[in-house]
């Protein structure tokens, strides 16, 4: 929090405020650059360290999201979505983070980032907390068998809600329970909650980045939850946007490896690397507009209910 992402330098005012001598801080280099070598004894000889990136930035690179308007979303315990916004930082008015996407050849590119606290963790709760699943991989199959007439909504605010709500004090709730509600309906509600939260993020991103108005959003996805075809189809349905799952889903590792390979001269420039990105499957929306609008409205009512339940008295 001492770095000025717009100037690409440590901020003198913040250093003075917190009493941090500049000499204590490292030199900032490109994401792909020379950072030193490993100790010779570790791997039988020194190996050059040629790339450094945060995990979400690395995943963005691994998904070849190098152009403004490209969006990736990583689904693990939580979910992290980044929208590439080009070489000009965008100040969010919708509670998203403005971050550096990468810095290559001395040129910085920026992104808007949104974080969901609970994604795969909702499935873990079904399995470990409630004992409804023996294996997380069962969730999509179970959700597919849910009664379509039931509108069960889970707000998984186990540790609050992340972007764009940013309220750590909220707690979770389930709406729409009936005597007919069972494991299948709860499984569907858990997976739906991930899709609803992603929809909240993309809506905030579109509002923050007017250049994206009218553009067709294509969401590139990675992470453990993307193995579920049912979940990815539901995501496309509720976003009303294509969801692209790549052949290589370990995109964080791929992005970090690319940065090192680029500096070492083993891998090509970003445009040619992007050409090597391969689609495994595209999911397109099949849900009707009326049904989608009803479900999204139900989610928003549920979130408002959770917020109201935790509002201070009076």
C-alpha positions as CSV (number, residue, x, y, z in Angstrom):
1,X,0.0,0.0,0.0
2,X,3.0,2.3,-0.4
3,X,3.2,2.0,-4.1
4,X,1.8,4.6,-6.6
5,X,0.4,2.4,-9.4
6,X,-0.1,5.4,-11.6
7,X,3.5,6.7,-11.5
8,X,5.1,3.3,-11.1
9,X,7.1,4.4,-8.0
10,X,7.0,4.3,-4.3
11,X,5.0,7.2,-2.9
12,X,7.1,9.7,-0.9
13,X,4.1,11.0,1.0
14,X,3.1,7.6,2.2
15,X,6.7,6.6,3.1
16,X,6.9,9.7,5.2
17,X,3.6,9.2,6.8
18,X,4.4,5.7,7.9
19,X,8.1,6.3,8.6
20,X,9.4,3.8,6.0
21,X,12.9,4.6,4.7
22,X,13.0,4.2,0.9
23,X,16.2,2.2,1.3
24,X,14.2,-0.6,2.9
25,X,12.1,-1.1,-0.2
26,X,13.0,-3.2,-3.3
27,X,13.5,-2.0,-6.8
28,X,10.4,-2.4,-8.9
29,X,11.0,-4.2,-12.2
30,X,8.8,-5.4,-15.0
31,X,6.7,-8.5,-14.4
32,X,9.0,-10.3,-16.8
33,X,12.6,-9.4,-15.8
34,X,15.7,-10.5,-14.0
35,X,15.2,-10.9,-10.3
36,X,18.2,-13.0,-9.3
37,X,18.8,-16.7,-9.1
38,X,18.0,-19.6,-6.8
39,X,20.6,-20.9,-4.5
40,X,22.8,-23.4,-6.4
41,X,22.2,-26.2,-3.8
42,X,18.5,-26.3,-4.3
43,X,18.3,-27.7,-7.8
44,X,21.8,-28.7,-8.6
45,X,22.8,-25.3,-10.0
46,X,21.5,-21.7,-10.0
47,X,18.3,-21.1,-11.9
48,X,17.4,-17.6,-13.1
49,X,14.2,-16.1,-11.6
50,X,12.7,-14.2,-14.6
51,X,9.1,-13.5,-13.7
52,X,7.0,-12.3,-10.7
53,X,3.3,-11.8,-10.5
54,X,0.5,-11.9,-8.0
55,X,-1.7,-15.0,-8.4
56,X,-4.6,-13.1,-10.1
57,X,-2.3,-11.2,-12.4
58,X,-0.6,-14.4,-13.3
59,X,-4.0,-16.0,-14.0
60,X,-4.9,-13.1,-16.2
61,X,-1.7,-13.5,-18.2
62,X,-2.2,-17.3,-18.4
63,X,-5.7,-16.6,-19.9
64,X,-4.0,-14.3,-22.4
65,X,-6.2,-11.4,-21.3
66,X,-3.8,-8.8,-22.8
67,X,-6.4,-6.5,-24.5
68,X,-8.8,-4.0,-23.0
69,X,-12.2,-5.5,-22.3
70,X,-11.0,-9.0,-21.7
71,X,-12.3,-10.6,-18.5
72,X,-11.1,-13.6,-16.6
73,X,-12.6,-15.2,-13.4
74,X,-10.8,-17.7,-11.2
75,X,-13.0,-20.1,-9.1
76,X,-11.3,-21.6,-6.1
77,X,-12.3,-21.3,-2.5
78,X,-13.2,-17.7,-3.4
79,X,-13.5,-16.1,-6.8
80,X,-11.5,-13.3,-8.3
81,X,-12.4,-11.5,-11.5
82,X,-10.2,-9.1,-13.4
83,X,-11.2,-6.8,-16.3
84,X,-8.3,-5.5,-18.4
85,X,-8.8,-1.8,-18.9
86,X,-5.7,-0.8,-20.9
87,X,-2.9,1.6,-20.1
88,X,-5.0,4.1,-18.2
89,X,-6.0,3.2,-14.6
90,X,-9.8,3.5,-13.9
91,X,-10.9,4.7,-10.6
92,X,-13.9,2.6,-9.5
93,X,-17.1,4.1,-8.2
94,X,-18.6,0.7,-7.6
95,X,-16.3,-0.7,-4.9
96,X,-13.9,-2.5,-7.2
97,X,-10.1,-2.3,-6.9
98,X,-7.9,-0.6,-9.5
99,X,-4.7,-2.7,-9.9
100,X,-1.8,-3.2,-12.2
101,X,-2.5,-6.1,-14.6
102,X,1.1,-6.4,-15.7
103,X,4.2,-4.3,-16.7
104,X,6.0,-5.6,-19.7
105,X,8.8,-3.8,-21.6
106,X,8.3,-0.8,-19.3
107,X,4.6,-0.4,-20.2
108,X,2.0,-0.8,-17.5
109,X,-1.5,-2.1,-18.1
110,X,-4.3,-1.9,-15.6
111,X,-7.3,-3.9,-14.5
112,X,-10.4,-3.6,-12.3
113,X,-10.5,-6.4,-9.8
114,X,-13.4,-7.8,-7.8
115,X,-13.2,-10.5,-5.1
116,X,-15.9,-13.0,-3.9
117,X,-15.1,-14.4,-0.5
118,X,-17.1,-17.6,-0.9
119,X,-17.3,-19.7,-4.1
120,X,-15.9,-23.2,-3.8
121,X,-16.2,-22.7,0.0
122,X,-20.0,-23.0,-0.4
123,X,-19.5,-26.5,-1.8
124,X,-17.1,-27.3,1.0
125,X,-19.8,-26.3,3.5
126,X,-22.3,-28.6,1.9
127,X,-19.8,-31.4,2.1
128,X,-18.0,-30.9,5.4
129,X,-20.5,-28.7,7.3
130,X,-23.8,-30.4,6.4
131,X,-22.6,-33.8,5.2
132,X,-24.8,-33.6,2.1
133,X,-22.0,-34.6,-0.3
134,X,-19.3,-37.3,-0.2
135,X,-17.3,-35.5,-2.9
136,X,-17.4,-31.9,-4.2
137,X,-17.7,-33.3,-7.8
138,X,-21.2,-34.5,-7.0
139,X,-22.6,-31.0,-6.6
140,X,-23.4,-30.3,-10.3
141,X,-25.1,-33.7,-10.7
142,X,-27.1,-33.1,-7.5
143,X,-28.0,-29.5,-8.5
144,X,-29.3,-30.8,-11.9
145,X,-31.8,-32.9,-10.1
146,X,-33.3,-30.1,-8.1
147,X,-37.0,-29.3,-8.3
148,X,-37.3,-26.4,-10.8
149,X,-40.4,-25.1,-9.1
150,X,-38.4,-24.3,-5.9
151,X,-36.7,-20.9,-5.7
152,X,-34.2,-21.5,-2.9
153,X,-31.6,-18.7,-2.6
154,X,-28.4,-19.0,-0.6
155,X,-26.5,-15.8,0.4
156,X,-23.2,-17.3,1.4
157,X,-22.0,-14.5,3.6
158,X,-20.2,-16.8,6.0
159,X,-17.4,-14.2,6.4
160,X,-19.3,-11.2,4.9
161,X,-19.8,-10.3,1.3
162,X,-16.9,-9.2,-1.0
163,X,-17.1,-6.9,-4.0
164,X,-19.1,-4.9,-4.8
165,X,-20.7,-5.0,-1.4
166,X,-17.6,-5.0,0.9
167,X,-19.4,-5.8,4.1
168,X,-17.5,-8.2,6.4
169,X,-20.1,-8.0,9.1
170,X,-22.9,-9.7,7.1
171,X,-23.7,-13.3,7.7
172,X,-25.3,-15.9,5.5
173,X,-29.0,-16.8,5.0
174,X,-31.2,-19.1,3.0
175,X,-34.4,-17.9,1.5
176,X,-37.3,-19.8,0.0
177,X,-37.2,-23.0,2.1
178,X,-40.1,-25.4,2.0
179,X,-40.7,-28.9,3.4
180,X,-39.8,-30.1,-0.1
181,X,-36.3,-28.5,0.1
182,X,-33.6,-31.1,0.2
183,X,-29.9,-31.7,-0.7
184,X,-30.5,-31.1,-4.4
185,X,-32.1,-27.7,-3.9
186,X,-29.4,-26.6,-1.5
187,X,-26.7,-27.8,-3.9
188,X,-28.3,-25.7,-6.7
189,X,-28.6,-22.7,-4.4
190,X,-24.9,-22.9,-3.5
191,X,-23.8,-23.1,-7.1
192,X,-26.3,-20.3,-8.1
193,X,-24.8,-18.1,-5.4
194,X,-21.4,-18.2,-7.1
195,X,-23.0,-17.2,-10.4
196,X,-25.1,-14.4,-8.8
197,X,-22.0,-13.0,-7.2
198,X,-20.1,-13.1,-10.5
199,X,-23.1,-11.2,-12.1
200,X,-22.7,-8.5,-9.4
201,X,-19.0,-8.2,-10.2
202,X,-19.6,-7.9,-14.0
203,X,-22.4,-5.4,-13.6
204,X,-20.0,-3.2,-11.4
205,X,-17.2,-3.6,-14.0
206,X,-19.5,-2.5,-16.8
207,X,-20.6,0.6,-14.8
208,X,-17.0,1.5,-14.0
209,X,-15.7,1.1,-17.5
210,X,-17.8,3.0,-20.0
211,X,-15.6,2.0,-22.9
212,X,-17.2,-1.5,-22.4
213,X,-20.7,-0.2,-23.1
214,X,-22.3,-2.3,-25.9
215,X,-19.4,-4.7,-26.0
216,X,-20.1,-8.4,-25.9
217,X,-18.6,-9.8,-22.6
218,X,-16.8,-13.1,-22.9
219,X,-15.8,-14.5,-19.6
220,X,-12.7,-16.7,-19.5
221,X,-12.8,-19.0,-16.5
222,X,-10.3,-21.2,-14.6
223,X,-10.0,-22.9,-11.2
224,X,-11.4,-26.1,-9.7
225,X,-15.1,-25.2,-10.0
226,X,-14.8,-24.9,-13.7
227,X,-14.6,-28.7,-14.1
228,X,-18.4,-28.7,-13.5
229,X,-20.3,-28.4,-16.8
230,X,-23.5,-27.7,-15.0
231,X,-22.0,-24.8,-13.0
232,X,-20.4,-23.3,-16.1
233,X,-23.7,-23.5,-18.1
234,X,-25.5,-21.9,-15.2
235,X,-22.9,-19.2,-15.1
236,X,-23.5,-18.5,-18.8
237,X,-27.3,-18.6,-18.3
238,X,-27.3,-16.1,-15.4
239,X,-24.7,-13.8,-17.0
240,X,-26.3,-13.9,-20.4
241,X,-22.7,-14.1,-21.8
242,X,-20.4,-16.7,-23.2
243,X,-18.2,-18.5,-20.7
244,X,-15.0,-19.9,-22.2
245,X,-13.1,-22.7,-20.5
246,X,-9.6,-23.2,-21.7
247,X,-7.7,-26.4,-22.4
248,X,-5.2,-25.5,-19.7
249,X,-7.0,-24.6,-16.5
250,X,-4.0,-24.1,-14.3
251,X,-3.7,-20.6,-15.7
252,X,-1.9,-19.1,-12.7
253,X,1.0,-21.4,-13.1
254,X,0.9,-20.9,-16.9
255,X,1.0,-17.1,-16.5
256,X,4.0,-17.2,-14.1
257,X,5.8,-19.6,-16.4
258,X,5.1,-17.4,-19.4
259,X,6.6,-14.3,-17.7
260,X,9.8,-16.3,-17.0
261,X,9.9,-17.8,-20.5
262,X,9.4,-14.3,-22.1
263,X,12.4,-12.9,-20.3
264,X,14.5,-15.9,-21.0
265,X,13.7,-15.7,-24.7
266,X,12.0,-19.1,-24.8
267,X,8.4,-17.8,-25.3
268,X,7.0,-15.2,-27.8
269,X,5.6,-11.7,-27.3
270,X,2.1,-11.4,-25.8
271,X,0.2,-11.3,-29.1
272,X,1.8,-14.5,-30.3
273,X,1.3,-16.2,-26.9
274,X,-2.4,-15.1,-27.0
275,X,-2.7,-17.0,-30.4
276,X,-1.6,-20.1,-28.6
277,X,-4.5,-20.0,-26.1
278,X,-6.9,-22.9,-26.8
279,X,-10.6,-23.1,-26.0
280,X,-11.7,-26.4,-24.5
281,X,-15.5,-25.5,-24.4
282,X,-17.7,-22.5,-24.8
283,X,-20.9,-22.3,-22.7
284,X,-23.6,-20.0,-24.1
285,X,-26.8,-18.8,-22.4
286,X,-29.8,-21.0,-22.9
287,X,-32.0,-19.5,-20.2
288,X,-34.9,-17.2,-21.2
289,X,-34.7,-13.5,-20.4
290,X,-37.7,-13.6,-18.1
291,X,-36.5,-16.5,-16.0
292,X,-33.0,-14.9,-15.8
293,X,-34.5,-11.5,-14.7
294,X,-36.7,-13.3,-12.0
295,X,-33.7,-15.2,-10.6
296,X,-31.5,-12.1,-10.5
297,X,-34.2,-10.1,-8.8
298,X,-34.6,-12.9,-6.2
299,X,-30.9,-12.7,-5.5
300,X,-31.0,-9.0,-5.1
301,X,-34.0,-9.2,-2.7
302,X,-32.1,-11.9,-0.7
303,X,-29.0,-9.7,-0.4
304,X,-31.1,-6.7,0.7
305,X,-32.7,-9.0,3.3
306,X,-29.3,-10.0,4.7
307,X,-28.2,-6.3,4.8
308,X,-31.4,-5.3,6.5
309,X,-31.1,-8.0,9.1
310,X,-27.7,-6.8,10.1
311,X,-28.4,-3.1,10.1
312,X,-28.0,-1.3,13.4
313,X,-31.3,-0.9,15.3
314,X,-33.0,2.4,14.5
